[in-house]
Amino acid sequence: MNDGLQPRSASTSASELIRWMGVQDANHAGFVHGGVVMKTCDEAAAIAAIRHCGRRVVTAGVDRMTFTEPVYVGELLNCSATVNAAWRTSMEVGVRVEAENPRTGERRHTSTAYVTMVGLDDDGKPTPIPGVVAETEAESRREREAELRRANRLAERDQILGERES
Ligand SMILES: CC(C)(COP(=O)(O)OP(=O)(O)OC[C@H]1O[C@@H](n2cnc3c(N)ncnc32)[C@H](O)[C@@H]1OP(=O)(O)O)[C@@H](O)C(=O)NCCC(=O)NCCS
């Protein structure tokens, strides 16, 4: 029976969103605003998540968002997203951001984000999603690291709730 929950390979979700950064994307310092990078990452993550589960999704949280180098006006913002791991209704999507000079093709890794997306049914409620099949060593490593981030996130939540109650 095909209930839409057969595990899918990680590569099924691989998505790339490319935006050309213009003056409207700049902050007061003249380079690209971090919020523009975050929004583009969120959109790339949503595309990957929808490709994985074939459903509407919402962003439940962002575990980490690094900005290691600025992105400049005139560069292409490349956001590559893949589902790293899936649980009952939620999945972690890893997003790698590279800035590209469109004339030379030179690329720099500028940000990484880990976004949790939740699959929704037609009533907007969280619903079970397919698992992820890692087919390469890199995909297996990303799945292990996603499990670690989830375990840490849940442990932190439990610790905070425990301290509030004590
Ligand atoms: C995300 C949301 C659907 C979760 O709803 P909920 O009633 O808490 O549902 P559940 O408790 O069943 O949790 C569903 C899943 O979300 C995960 N989740 C909930 N809150 C989370 C958070 N802050 N961070 C990461 N994962 C979270 C749960 O771990 C669970 O995952 P699992 O089923 O794989 O174990 C709900 O909080 C929501 O709609 N939030 C608003 C989303 C939004 O507006 N996003 C911005 C625009 S897209």
The ligand as an ORCA input file, in Angstrom:
! r2SCAN-3c Opt
* xyz 0 1
  C       5.342     23.895     14.661
  C       3.936     23.562     15.145
  C       3.099     23.046     13.969
  C       4.065     22.454     16.198
  O       2.780     22.237     16.691
  P       2.550     21.434     18.064
  O       1.131     21.582     18.420
  O       3.605     21.821     19.046
  O       2.737     19.947     17.594
  P       3.524     18.756     18.250
  O       3.751     18.938     19.716
  O       2.808     17.513     17.792
  O       4.940     18.830     17.536
  C       5.054     18.494     16.178
  C       6.515     18.361     15.849
  O       7.110     19.658     15.900
  C       8.294     19.580     16.662
  N       8.462     20.900     17.273
  C       7.540     21.607     17.926
  N       8.074     22.772     18.345
  C       9.359     22.776     17.941
  C      10.426     23.705     18.073
  N      10.294     24.865     18.707
  N      11.613     23.392     17.518
  C      11.786     22.233     16.847
  N      10.807     21.294     16.709
  C       9.608     21.582     17.256
  C       8.029     18.499     17.686
  O       9.254     17.967     18.193
  C       7.284     17.479     16.844
  O       8.219     16.727     16.067
  P       8.084     15.101     15.903
  O       6.631     14.811     15.614
  O       8.924     14.791     14.715
  O       8.582     14.502     17.153
  C       3.200     24.792     15.786
  O       3.928     25.197     16.929
  C       3.075     25.940     14.817
  O       2.190     25.967     13.968
  N       3.957     26.951     14.959
  C       3.915     28.139     14.094
  C       4.700     27.876     12.823
  C       4.907     29.125     12.030
  O       4.034     29.991     11.980
  N       6.091     29.250     11.419
  C       6.487     30.426     10.709
  C       5.887     30.546      9.355
  S       6.093     29.103      8.336
*
